[in-house]
Amino acid sequence: MGKGGILILDFGSQYTQLIARRIRELGVYSEIVPFFSARESLEKIKPNALILSGGPRSVYEKDAPSIEPSLLEGKPVLGICYGHQMMAKLLGGDVKQAKAREYGFASLRILDPSGLLKGVGTRVWMSHGDVVEEPPEGFKVTAETENTPVAVMENREKLWFGVQFHPEVHHTQNGTEVFRNFLEISRIPRNWKLGDFIDRKVEEIRETVGNGKVICALSGGVDSTVAAVLISRAIGGNLFCIFVNNGLLRKGEFEENLKMFRQKLHLNVKGIDASERFLNALQGIREPEKKRKIIGKIFVEIFEEEAEKIGGIKFLAQGTTYPDVIESAGVKGPAAVIKSHHNVGGLPDRMKLKLLEPLRELFKDEVREIGRRLGIDPHFIERHPFPGPGLAVRIVGEVTRERLGKLREADKILEEEMKRSGIYVELWQGFAVLVPVKTVGVMGDERTYDEVIALRLVKSVDGMTADWYLPDRDFLARVSSRIVNEVKGINRVVLDISSKPPATIEWE
């Protein structure tokens, strides 16, 4: 990033990257670093301001994440949730365990709307167990909630601010205004455009790869496609793409995408049908993490085998994005692991190839915008996200050829009906899940005892949080009727009405 911009110290929040994204949307470059490298990063980057993220810990825990108070001096600082509490404690305020933990929506009583809270709504998203009872000297309390006496504190002289809620998540009403006000009050210069990412990343790829060769794992989704085109722009003929049929793709996807890669994107792509290899390895496996590890291991084995055939390959490129990273491991801080993905957490500890992941700092909508700027065909850009392990994580329980057949047919019906009704473009994701439950039914005057399909329809901005979507009754009736009538072995269809959090978008 060079000099300036906003430095975000990560204390382990699942939402840290959302902060970076909100800042970038406002035209200021931001970079996330772990809290324990604060001093080194401040000296190297010399940021215009500092943001302290939330985190899962309590400031009173033994070895709770913290920084030296002196690092706050001389620059604007915004503390969020845990960062707000830690800053208050470091500067002499009073932080205590809350009488009632706040998780979810809270009503904010704004006491002074002239500074940090200008234009901010009263409906905010909370996730905390401690509260600031008394602010440090020099701070003014500008908002409170029923359970939080210091929901917002401001020291406008030193440009130090703290908020207990999460302005970075879209649940908070006009939360982006907190960041806008912070930047304006602190007079932070605008220095970032998404278009700059392409030029910067192309140069970074060239510098990293040099004259080396790269093998790229293509899945057909927007992430790996954009990564491949971006890398191709950087190193041209030294990129070798591999599209593997792992037997876990959607109906007709292998043949269709292979053709599109070559004709529309002009990529050098080799298609490999390894479906039997994957499905044989998954026999009898029911636990989600084991599925991911097995799939990831075989993928890497195939890529290493192909690299040997090509010769001179030093890097394995993947379309890893930040939601993959943050849910797999706290790569830049102590975030809790939610699940592993084959292209992040499923990789073997010792791998012959070095990883090249040019999109790992971006969210899906940002990746799509980069894809549009790269001129990629809309067929790839507008597709719903598809997990790296494929249908294996949409089949709850054991993956078998018979169960894959059922899910493929049901998923295809759902996709056709989403496009027919026009809701496909409205949704972040819409897919079918095969549930390992059999229920009694009546079909043709005969008793059936068949499996269940769950429909998962969600709307989201970035994939980090999501709300379930309720289509009209006619749509649901049409999808349910078609699945039950056209997919042998299914006699019941249900709708998943869980938001993220507390659920994840995918079932496994």
Disulfide bonds with the S-S distance in Angstrom:
none
